[in-house]
Amino acid sequence: MAKDLEFLEAKSDVVDNLKAIQMNLSRCIDEGLVDTEDGYYNQVLAFIDEASLSKSWVELMEVVDQAKVLEIDVAAWLAGHGQTSISLPWPRPPKQG
C-alpha cells in the first residue's frame, strides 16, 4: 500500500513539474518569445498526458527521462532569450530489495 502511495505522489510531482515548465513557457510566449511551431509547449502537453496515464514506475520514469531533456532544452532556449529558469526536483523510483 505504501508503495502505491509513493508512486501516486511521484506521479503527481512529475505532473506538477511539467505544469511548471508549461507555465514558464506560457509566460515567456506571452511576453513575445517564439516557440517555433509550439514544439516545446506541445511536448510538455504530451508528457503531462503520458505521466497522468502511467501505471508503473517504468512508465513514469520513461516520462521523467524525456522531461529532464525537455527541461534542459527549455532552459537553454530561455537563456538564449535572456530568461532564467530553475532546476526541478524529479522523483526517483524506490530502491529494490
N, C-alpha and C positions, 0 to 999 in steps of 0.2 A: 504494500500500500504506500509506503514512504517513497519507494522508487517511482510510483505513478505520480505522486505529488511533485517530486523533484523534476520529473520530465515535464509536467504541465507548467511548472514555474519557469523552467528553462525555455520552453516554447513561448511563453508569454514574454520573457525577456528578449528573445530573438525578435519577436514581432514588434515590441517596443523600440528596440534599436533600429529596426528597419523603418519604423514610422518617424523616428528622429532624423534619419537620413532623408526621408521623404519631405519632412517639414523644412529641413535646411535647404534642400533643393528648391522647394516651392518658394521659400523666402527669396533666394537668390534669383530665381527666374522672374519673380515679381519685381525685383529691382533692376531687371533688364539683361541679366546674363542669359546666354543662349545655350540650351541643352540640345545639341544637334539632333533633330528628329525625335526629341524626347527620349533618347536612348537610356540615360541613367534613370529617369523617372519611371519609364516602363519596366526596367529591370527590377527596381525596388518594388513596384506593384506585383510583379510576378513572384518575387521572393517572399513577399508578405503572404500571398496565397499559398505558396508551397510550404512555408513554415506553419501556417494555420492548419493545413491539411496533413502535416506529418504525423505519423502514428508510431514512430520508433525513434530511438536515439540515432540510428544510422541515417534515416531520412533527414532528421533535424540537423545533424552535423554536416550533411551534404549542403544544405542551405547555408549554414554558418560559414563553411569554407568559401562558398561563392560570394556570400555577403561581405566577408572580410576583404576580398579582392575588390568588390564594388566600393566598399568604404574607402580603400586606398585610392582607387581611381577618382572617386568624387572629391576626396581631399586634394588630390593633385590638380584636378580641374578647378576647384575653388581657389587654391593657392595661385594658380595661373591668372586668376582674376582678382587677386589681392584680398581674398577672403580666407578666413581661418575655420578650422573645424576641430572637434575634439575626438580623441580616440575612444571608442566604445568598448565596454567590457562584455565580451561574448562568453556565454556559458560553455562548460566542458562536460562531457559525459562522465558519469560516475566511474570510479575505478572498479575493475572487475576483480573478484577474489576476496 
